[in-house]
Structure formats: C-alpha cells, structure tokens
C-alpha cells in the first residue's frame, strides 16, 4: 500500500511539475509570498521575540498575532494570484504574474477574511500545543494539534479556488470546500492530498539533515564545515518549500475542476485525480 501511495504521489507531483516547466513564471508567486513575509518578520516578529526575551509577554503576544495576520494576508494574496493564473493557463489562455496579482486584489477583502480565519486557527492550535512542556500530556497535545492541522489543511484545500474562481466569501468557501471533498471522496478521508511528497523526500528531508549536521559541527567548533552546511540546508529547504507551495497551488486548481465539474486538465487522468486523496478502505 505504501509503495502504491508513493507511486501515486510521485506521478501527480511529476505531472504538476510539467505544468510549472511550461509556465515557469508561476514560481514567482511563492517567491513573492516568501519575500513579502520578510516584511512582517522585521516589523512584528523580531520585536515580539525581543519582548518575550525581556518577559514582556502581553506586547510580545500582540506583536506575534499581528505578525501572523500580516503574514497570512501576504500568503493569501500570492496564493490567490497563483490559483487565478494557473486556472487561465490550464484553460489554454495566457496569463502572467500581473494578471494573478490583479485578480487577487480584485478579491482582496475575501482573501483578508481567509487570512484572519487562518490566523485564528493558528492561535487555537498553538494554545492546544501549550508551552512545549515535557511529559505524556505534552505528547497528547502535540498529536491533537497536528491532527487538527492535517484535517484543516485537507478540508480547506479548495478554499482559495472557491474564493478566486467562484467568487464567494471565506466562510462559504470553507463550507463548500469541505462539502466538495465529502461529496467526491466520502467521509473516510485521512492523511492528505498526494502532492509534493517527492519534493519533500529529495529536498526537504536532506535539507533538514544538513542543517542538523551543520549545527552539530558548529557546536563542536568545526565552524568551517558546520556554517556552510547550515546555509546550504536552509537554502535547499527554502527552495523545496517554494516548489511544494507552487505544486500544491496548481494542483488545487486541477483537483478543484475535477471534483466540481469532472474536468480533466493538465494531462491528468480520471484515475489519477480520483486517487489523489488518501481514503480509508
């Protein structure tokens, strides 16, 4: 089963990457999201860290919440642009970065609403996780938080396509996304959408290992090797994360059109798309 699941994930990722290769500008949207997120990092997150370091928890928490919201707005705008442009390209029409960003600003208030909801969910999950205390209770809390995030990510997979392509509000988009998943794949959904796993294996995992090794060597005073390994690992991790974000954005449009209208786009087959979501037997 695992090997079959891996094969499906690799196949879906490969075909999604084929769409990216034909429209390389689509990679610009996650890059813009990453660069844009550096702004709230500098304005809110660095001060939040300073407040926390000095035991000023109230202003630190306020800065962290505002920083999370600002980051989510930027991610929502660039994700909306990616969805809008990918939909145009998959339909055989030319698009561009400008087209996608323009489409996002035309749907700015619904995207801000979605960013607010994402922020609230992030806060709730953080509260469930707690203060990373040791013990069995902490393990249970982390498992619960991870489970909530996984399910939330799954049932909201079509939220941005609904907001951008069906022009509905964020609350309606969440309801329709969940309803569409249940209608197409039933109630026995688990795991997630089979996309990006291959990139995670060949880029994200090695990057994490490089970072860990680099930190170990640096702490062992082998700076000349440790620091470069950390830098390479961070760069590889960032590139891998951006690729996965692009692939998931494109595939969300493909899967959305299939689930909603039965359309087959991007060279995918019905069997591939029907098996794109892991379900219990």
C-alpha positions in Angstrom: 0.0 0.0 0.0 2.8 2.4 0.9 4.6 1.8 -2.3 1.4 2.3 -4.3 0.7 5.6 -2.4 4.3 6.7 -3.0 4.0 5.9 -6.7 0.8 7.9 -7.0 2.3 10.9 -5.2 5.4 10.8 -7.4 3.2 10.6 -10.5 1.0 13.5 -9.5 4.0 15.6 -8.5 5.8 14.9 -11.8 2.8 15.9 -13.9 2.2 19.1 -11.8 5.9 19.9 -12.3 5.3 19.6 -16.0 2.8 22.4 -15.8 5.3 24.5 -13.9 8.0 23.9 -16.6 5.6 25.1 -19.3 4.7 28.2 -17.2 7.8 29.0 -15.1 6.5 32.4 -14.1 4.1 30.6 -11.7 7.1 30.0 -9.4 7.1 33.8 -8.9 4.0 33.7 -6.7 5.5 31.6 -3.8 8.7 33.6 -4.1 6.8 36.9 -3.8 5.0 35.3 -0.8 8.3 34.4 0.8 9.9 37.8 0.2 6.7 39.6 1.3 6.6 37.7 4.5 10.0 39.2 5.5 8.2 42.5 6.0 6.1 41.4 8.9 9.1 39.4 10.2 11.1 42.6 10.5 8.2 44.8 11.7 6.4 42.4 14.1 8.2 39.1 14.7 11.6 40.5 15.7 10.1 42.9 18.2 7.9 40.1 19.5 11.0 38.0 20.1 12.6 40.9 21.9 9.5 41.4 24.1 9.4 37.7 25.0 13.2 37.7 25.8 12.5 40.5 28.3 9.5 38.8 29.8 7.1 41.4 28.3 4.5 38.8 27.3 1.5 40.9 26.5 3.1 43.2 23.9 5.1 40.2 22.6 1.9 38.3 22.1 0.1 41.2 20.4 3.1 41.7 18.0 3.2 38.0 17.3 -0.6 37.9 16.5 -0.4 40.9 14.2 2.7 39.5 12.5 0.9 36.2 11.9 -2.1 38.0 10.5 0.1 40.2 8.2 1.9 37.1 7.0 -1.3 35.3 6.3 -2.6 38.2 4.2 0.6 38.1 2.1 0.3 34.4 1.6 -3.4 34.6 0.7 -2.7 37.3 -1.9 0.1 35.4 -3.6 -1.8 32.0 -3.3 -4.8 33.7 -4.9 -2.7 35.0 -7.7 -1.2 31.6 -8.3 -4.6 30.0 -8.5 -6.0 32.6 -10.9 -3.1 32.4 -13.3 -2.9 28.6 -13.1 -6.6 28.4 -14.0 -6.1 30.6 -17.0 -3.1 28.6 -18.2 -4.9 25.2 -17.7 -7.8 26.6 -19.7 -5.5 27.4 -22.6 -5.4 31.1 -22.0 -2.2 33.1 -21.4 -1.7 34.7 -18.0 1.1 36.4 -16.1 2.2 37.4 -12.6 0.5 40.8 -13.1 -2.8 39.0 -14.1 -2.6 36.9 -11.0 -1.8 39.7 -8.5 -4.5 41.9 -10.1 -7.0 39.1 -9.7 -6.1 38.7 -6.0 -6.5 42.5 -5.4 -9.9 42.2 -7.0 -10.8 39.6 -4.3 -8.8 41.4 -1.6 -11.4 41.5 1.2 -12.4 37.8 0.9 -8.7 36.9 1.0 -8.1 39.1 4.0 -11.1 37.3 5.7 -9.5 34.0 4.9 -6.2 35.2 6.3 -8.0 36.2 9.5 -9.5 32.8 9.8 -6.2 31.1 9.2 -4.7 33.3 12.0 -7.4 32.3 14.5 -6.8 28.6 13.7 -3.1 29.1 14.1 -3.7 30.6 17.6 -6.1 27.9 18.6 -3.6 25.2 17.5 -0.8 27.0 19.4 -3.0 27.0 22.5 -3.6 23.3 22.2 0.1 22.6 21.9 0.8 24.6 25.0 4.2 25.6 26.2 6.1 22.5 24.9 6.3 21.0 28.4 7.7 17.5 28.8 5.6 14.5 29.7 2.8 12.4 28.3 0.3 15.3 28.3 2.6 17.3 26.0 2.8 14.4 23.6 -1.0 14.1 23.5 -1.4 17.8 23.0 1.0 17.9 20.1 -0.6 14.9 18.5 -4.0 16.5 18.8 -2.7 19.8 17.4 -1.1 18.0 14.4 -4.3 16.1 13.7 -6.3 19.3 13.7 -3.9 21.0 11.4 -3.9 18.0 9.0 -7.7 17.8 8.8 -8.0 21.6 8.5 -5.5 21.6 5.6 -7.4 18.9 3.9 -11.0 20.2 4.2 -9.8 23.7 3.2 -7.8 22.6 0.2 -10.3 24.2 -2.2 -10.9 27.4 -0.2 -8.6 29.7 -2.3 -10.0 28.2 -5.6 -13.5 28.8 -4.4 -12.7 32.4 -3.4 -10.9 33.2 -6.6 -12.8 31.2 -9.2 -16.3 31.0 -7.7 -16.1 34.5 -6.2 -17.5 33.5 -2.8 -16.6 34.7 0.7 -14.2 32.8 3.0 -16.9 31.2 5.2 -18.9 30.0 2.2 -15.6 28.8 0.7 -14.7 26.7 3.8 -18.2 25.1 3.8 -18.1 24.4 0.0 -14.6 23.1 0.1 -15.5 20.6 2.9 -18.7 19.7 1.2 -16.9 19.1 -2.1 -14.4 16.8 -0.5 -17.1 14.7 1.2 -19.2 14.5 -2.0 -16.2 13.3 -4.1 -14.2 11.2 -1.6 -16.7 10.4 1.1 -16.3 10.7 4.9 -13.4 8.3 5.2 -10.7 10.8 4.3 -7.4 10.8 6.1 -3.8 11.8 5.5 -4.0 14.4 2.8 -3.6 15.2 -0.9 -0.9 13.2 -2.6 1.2 16.0 -3.9 4.7 17.3 -3.2 5.9 14.2 -1.3 8.6 13.5 -3.9 10.0 17.0 -3.4 9.9 16.6 0.3 11.9 13.4 0.1 14.6 14.6 -2.2 14.9 18.2 -1.0 13.2 18.9 2.4 14.5 15.8 4.3 18.1 16.1 3.1 18.0 19.9 3.9 16.9 19.2 7.4 19.6 16.6 7.8 22.2 19.1 6.5 21.0 21.7 9.0 21.1 19.3 11.9 24.6 18.1 10.9 25.8 21.7 10.4 24.5 22.7 13.9 26.3 19.7 15.4 29.5 20.5 13.7 29.2 24.2 14.7 28.6 23.3 18.3 31.7 21.1 18.1 33.7 24.2 17.0 34.1 22.9 13.4 32.9 26.2 12.0 34.4 26.0 8.6 32.2 23.0 7.7 29.2 23.5 10.0 28.2 27.0 8.9 28.3 26.2 5.1 26.2 23.1 5.7 23.6 25.1 7.6 23.5 27.7 4.9 23.2 25.1 2.1 20.5 23.3 4.2 18.4 26.5 4.7 18.7 27.4 1.0 17.6 23.8 -0.1 14.8 23.8 2.5 13.5 27.2 1.2 13.6 26.1 -2.4 11.9 22.8 -1.6 9.2 24.6 0.3 8.6 27.1 -2.5 8.4 24.3 -5.1 5.8 22.4 -2.9 3.8 25.6 -2.5 3.7 26.1 -6.3 2.8 22.5 -7.0 0.0 22.4 -4.4 -1.4 25.7 -5.7 -1.5 24.4 -9.3 -2.8 21.0 -8.3 -5.6 22.6 -6.2 -7.0 24.1 -9.4 -6.7 20.8 -11.3 -8.4 18.9 -8.5 -11.0 21.6 -7.9 -12.1 21.5 -11.5 -12.2 17.7 -11.5 -14.1 17.4 -8.2 -16.6 20.2 -9.1 -17.1 19.7 -12.8 -15.5 16.4 -13.7 -13.0 18.2 -15.9 -9.6 16.7 -16.7 -6.9 19.3 -17.1 -3.1 19.4 -17.1 -2.8 15.9 -18.7 -4.1 14.1 -15.6 -6.3 11.1 -15.9 -9.5 10.4 -14.1 -7.9 7.5 -12.1 -5.0 9.8 -11.0 -7.3 12.5 -9.8 -9.8 10.2 -8.2 -6.9 8.6 -6.2 -5.3 11.9 -5.3 -6.8 12.0 -1.8 -6.0 9.2 0.6 -9.1 7.5 1.9 -9.6 4.6 4.3 -10.5 1.3 2.6 
